[in-house]
Amino acid sequence: MVERLSTGITGLDELLDGGIPRGSSVLVVGGPGTGKSIFSMQYIIEGAKQFNEAGVFVTLESNPKNIYWNMSSFNWDIRKFQDAKMINIYRMKLGYNADPKRVEERIDEELNVISSLVKEIKAKRLVIDSTTALGIWFDKALLRAMLFRFVDYLKELGCTTILTSEVSNAKTQLSAFGVEEFVTDGIISLFFTPPYRSIFVRKMRGTAHDQHIHPFEITARKGIYVKPKETVLWEAIK
């Protein structure tokens, strides 16, 4: 029997036959403003709040102060959970002015830091936001090899991991570099055709999942909430 982890995002577990298989890695993909970072932080926050599961949020692009500011409208008391050792927020430091030949070595060093953060609070949930920032350093062949190693390392930590990827068109692209979808167990696509938002579970290894596109909304009270009883036509996505 598949052991599942509830995402904590209202309506989403219904699309996943009860939740994400524990230990999986899931790629959340979408264009700018589709809600990838909100999705990821809500996954961490609700894990701590609803299920007493600690989580680590790793950002490659934002600093923690920006994250607090961006999430302040949702009334998520991130600092309270940090003080309680339920959440760690960490900015991955690759040194963007460094010799590209050193970046792979730096990634290994940073993975060791992430491992320490996970063990420190016994985290069950992990977010990497985003893989897009990793891909600028590697050609496609090396990126695929590096991401396989990266995701394998994360799996050894025992967490259920969300990785985000930014694309220009989530209807036609599964990831930023065309390789991330092959190294993760699941793909969830987010769409924003103003003023409408929608979500599609493209794949999820180890479980049945819904095959339709569904609307979702983002509000200050609920964060992201999915409407599993309603559907969106593929033709309505732009």
C-alpha positions, 0 to 999 in steps of 0.5 A: 500500500502506498504511504501518502503525504497530504499536501495541505493544499485544499482540494489538491489531495483529491487529485492525487488519490489522497496525497503525494507518495512519501519520498517522491520528488515533484516538479511544480512548473509554471510561468511567472506569477502562476503561484509556484512559490506560494504553492511551495511555501504553503506545502511547508507551512501546512505540513508544520501547522496541520501535520506536525511535520517539519520542513526545509525551504531552500531558495536559490533566488530570493533572500529570506527577507523577501520571502517573509515580505512576499508571504506576509499577506497570507498571515502565515506566521513563518517566524513562529514555526522557525522559532519552534524548529519546525521550519528552516529557510535557507538561501543556497549560495552558489557564488554567481561570480565564481568559475563555472567549473567550481559550481558543481563542487559548490552544489555538493557543498550546498547539498551537505548544508541542506542535509544538515538542515534537514537532520537538524529539525528532522524534516519530512518536507523539502522545497527547492525553489527553483531548479531554473537557477541551477540550469544556467550553469550547465549544458543540457547533457551535464544538467541532466546528469547533475539533476539526477545526482541532485534529486537522488541525493535529496531522496536519501534525506527521506523527505518528500520534495517539491522542486519548482521550474519557471517556463515561458509557457507551461502548456507546451513546456514541462520544464525550463531546460527539458530535462527536469521532468525526467528526473522527478517522480511527478509534475504539476503544472500551474497556469495563469490566464488572467484572471483565471488560474488552473492546475494540472497533474501531468504525472505522478509515479506510484499512484493514480491521479486525476487527468483533468485541468482544474481551477484554483484560486489564491486568497489571503485566507486560504492561500491556494485552494483547488476546486476538484469538482470543477474542470477547465478546457485545455483550449481555455489555457493560453 
